[in-house]
């Protein structure tokens, strides 16, 4: 969760923070809208902050949500950091996942640094239990499945990993980090790197040019 006084790299609007809370709850946007009495698709169609009446409906339905964080992004997402269940018992601990710059991914391919040692923003998203770090999508090459500003949850893999064809990976290469779909090139020493956006041509990448690998295990759609 964001720490008080620290800049928030995403979640700049109430709409984005609502989506982060939905991801944290792991309930899906349609279920959230139904629970608070909103019409289907209301969140996606928000152009500005919800009215005071609608904000109150959210807070009444989810009393654990911190009103100050929802409105301004300051403080923690939840009022009670212990995150107690309806029975009053503390819920099982869920690790906070660090949000790292995509340029920092290379460090997590080395034994000298782990995600637990990274200093920066951390977020609790129970739906992404496998994830070791989060990265923000830049550009439109993976649109429409991954838009600019979305947050992808990643799991670090060994450099000699067995690729699952057509899955999305974050690859740290000599040309920089890439969020791309990986397919069989038909050759043992290269991979076919494919963008979801048809405007971007597929290309082959030699395996020896890959410095570290992470599998994308989930996404929080922000825009």
N, C-alpha and C positions, 0 to 999 in steps of 0.2 A: 504494500500500500504506500501511497505517497507519504512522505514525512513532512511535518509542519515546517513551513518556511523554505522548503526546497522547491525549485521550479519543476513543474510537471511537464514532461516532454510530449505527452499526448493527453487527451481528456480535457481540452481547452474549453469546451462548451458543456452546458447542462446535458444536451443530447448525447455527447460522447461519454459523459460520466454515467448516464443512465445505462448506456450499452456496456460499459465496464462493470457496472453492478450486476446487470443481467448475466454477463459472462461469469462473474464471481459466483452467482447463485446457481448457474448451470441449468436454468429453467427454460431457456428459449424465449425469444422476443414475443411470440404470439401468446404464450402462457402468461408472461408478465403483463401484457396489455389486457388480457382477459381478467387477470387478478385485480387490477386497479380500475377496471371499468372503462378502458380506452377502446376505441375502435381498432380493428385490425389494420396494421400498417401505420398507426399514428406516429410511432417513434421515427420511422424512416422519413416521414413527411414533415417533421419538425423543421421550421426555418429559423425559429428563435426560441427563447426559453418558454416552457409551458406557463400557462396562467397560474396564479397563486392557488386557485381552486384545484387544478390538476396536480400541482406539486404537493398539495396537502393530501390528496388521495394516495399518492405514492408513499408519503411518509406515514400515513395511517395504516397502509397495507404492509409496509416493511419498516416497523418502528426501530429496527436495528440500524437503519441507514442514517448516517450523520448528515443533518440538514446543511451545516456549514460547508462540508465537503461537496455536497450535491450542487449547491449554489455557486461556490467560489473555487472549488478544487483545493481548499486549504484543510489541513488536518488529515485524519484517517477516514477511510470509507465508512467504517462501522463505529457506532457509539461505544460499543463494548469490545475492546481488543480480544477478550477471551472468547468471543463468539459463542455464547452459551446457547444450548438447544432449548426447545420448548419445555423440556423437563427440568431445566435449571442446571443441568450438568454441562460441563465444558465439552465442546465438540472436539473430535480428534484433530490434532495439529496438522495443518496443511502448510508445507513450506512456501515461503514467499519466493517468487521467481524474479530474478533480476532482469531489467530491461537494459540491453547493451546497444551501443552503436554498432551498426553492421560492420564497420571497419575494425571493431574490436574482436570479431569472431575468431580471428586467427589465433589469439591467445588461448582460446579454449580448446585448441587442437593440440596443446602441449601439456606435458605433465606438470610444468612449473606453475601453472595457474589453473584454478578451477572456478566455476561459476559462483561457488560459495564465498570466494575471496573477492569478488568484484564489488567495488564501492559504487553505488548508484541506486536508482529507484528500484523498488521491489514491489510486486503485486501478487496477491493471493487469488488464484483462479483454480478452484478445485477440479473443474472439468479437464484441466491439462496436468494431471498428476505425473505424467511421464516427462513433462517439459523441464529442461534445465536452464533455459534462458529465453527471453523474448527479444524480437527484432522488429523494427518498424519498416514496412514496405516503402520503398522510394520508386517513383516512376509508374508507368502504365504497362510495362511489358507482360505482366501476369493478369491484366484485366480481362474478363470481368470477375474472375474467381478471387483475385487479390488486388485490391485497389490501393492507390497511393494513400499512405496514412494508416492503413490497416496494421494490426499487430499480429505477427506469427509466432507461435510457440514452437520451440525447437528442442530436439534431443540429440546430443552429441553422439557421433558414431566413430568407430575406429577407421583409420585411413584406408585399410584393406577391406572395408565393409562390402557385403554382398548387396548390390543395388536392387531395389524393387522397382522394376520398370513402370514408368508412368506416375511414380510418386514425386512429390515436390521436395526438393532438398535446398539447403543453403550450402553453397560450395565456396570455400575460400581459395582463390586461384591467384596466379601470378598477375592477372589483369584486374584483381579486385574481387570482392565478394558478390556472388550471384544467387538470387532466389529463382530457381528454374525447375522445370519438370525434366526428369532424366529418362531417356529411352535407349533401347539397344541400337547401336550404330552398325551392328553386323561385324564389328572388328573387336578383337580382344583388348587392344590397348587404348581405345577411344570410347567416349560416350556421346550420344546424341543429345544435345542440350536444346530444349524446346520451350518457347514462351507460350502462354495461353492466348495472348493477343496475336492474331494472325498477321498483324502488320510487321511483326518481328520474325525474321527468317531463322530457322533452326541452324545449328552449327555443331561441328564435332569438337570435342575437347579431349586432349590427351590426358590419360589418368595421372601421368607423372607431374602434370601442372597443377594438380589439386593438393592443397596444403592441409586442409581440414574439411570435415563433412558433418552436417547436422540434418536430421530428418525433420520436416515440418509436420507437427502432430496436431495442430489446431490453429484457428485464426479468430481474432476479434475484429469484426468489421466496424470501423470507426466512421467512415464517410457515408 
